[in-house]
Amino acid sequence: MAKQPKIMIAGTGHFLPEQRMTNQDFEKIMDTSDEWITKMVGIKERRIIGDSGLSTSDMATAAGKAAIEDAGLTAEDIDAIIVATVTPDMNFPSTAIFVQKNLGAKNAAAFDVSAACTGWIYGMTLAEGMIASGKFKNILVIGAEFLTSLTDYTDRGTAVLFGDGSGAVVVKPSEDEKGMMGSYIKSNGDLAELLWSYGGGTHKNKKVTDQEKMVDESGIDKRSIIKMEGNKVYKYAVRAMIESAEKAMEDAEITEEDIDILIPHQANLRIIDAIAKRVNVSDDKVIRNLQYLGNTSSASIPIALDQARKEGKVKDGDTLLVAAFGGGFTWGGLVIKM
Ligand code: COA
């Protein structure tokens, strides 16, 4: 007998910028090929903010608005806004504050969560606790990323991986067996340097002279771009996402046979396939949008969830397993009955 969930998903939404960047576009600016990217990662194109002038909060607002409408609510019904992002509009106030302003969600408390690609799962876990406290009813949980603002277009090992976008859900108290049945979040700070962008903040672990050297001849500030040791990240990601899936199922008191749909974080098709194989979910039950969106970090799962619902791939009553992994390292999983 599965546990009674505390929160359920009342609505979903997403937003993608219009401009596309294809593998062929990358072939023109760096030594790479459509063949390599397709084989090693599985991405064909990504959506990018480009010259649209949009910010992270603009994308988050659009996804949030769609989720609120889908839930049949108004912005004034929302009493908390959580934005998971590692590409905030500015140091402070939070990106969520601008979402609150844009939506006119005047009854909400708004703040950001920073847990890289696992951010939306961290946000959902926080929302569960807030609703369980009895002090909050309708919470907007958004993942929104302007990752191309941190992309080093001289580094073929990272540039081809990332895209921009946002996804959102509205959660509310669960009324029956539907909702978030299990969750798990974890991190390992010892591995921060394997995937990070260390520009901007107040860290003092580099001497000024070292920092100055970080600005290269072409003027690119190496501190404000994504640095990654792809191979090590890959291996850890597979292990951590499997652990997330298993722990979330354990928390939900269900087994692999109960899973209708798997929505893994969209980082690499080979990672997705490895997770699906390990948790024994057949290919037709795995949601993938990486091919045409790239890795949108904290936005990837809520975007995939909204698309899958609207396409009829996720139906009422389905049990979803989601799992993510990201910089930190952070990782986590959820089991949600729709
Ligand atoms: N096009 C062509 N060649 C590329 C390339 C590209 N875009 N990127 C890297 N290469 C080359 C490397 O320069 C290297 O060449 P060399 O052997 O001549 O030195 C070769 O491919 C192998 O590089 P390596 O980095 O060891 O490859 P890999 O097997 O680790 O694959 C990734 C690279 C990025 C596909 C893989 O590491 C990965 O997906 N990691 C996880 C990244 C991720 O998902 N991060 C976000 C987590 S949320």
Boltz pocket constraint, residues with backbone or C-beta under 6 A from the ligand:
constraints:
  - pocket:
      binder: B
      contacts: [[A, 31], [A, 32], [A, 33], [A, 36], [A, 37], [A, 40], [A, 41], [A, 117], [A, 156], [A, 157], [A, 158], [A, 160], [A, 161], [A, 228], [A, 229], [A, 230], [A, 231], [A, 232], [A, 233], [A, 234], [A, 237], [A, 267], [A, 268], [A, 295], [A, 325], [A, 326], [A, 327]]
      max_distance: 6.0
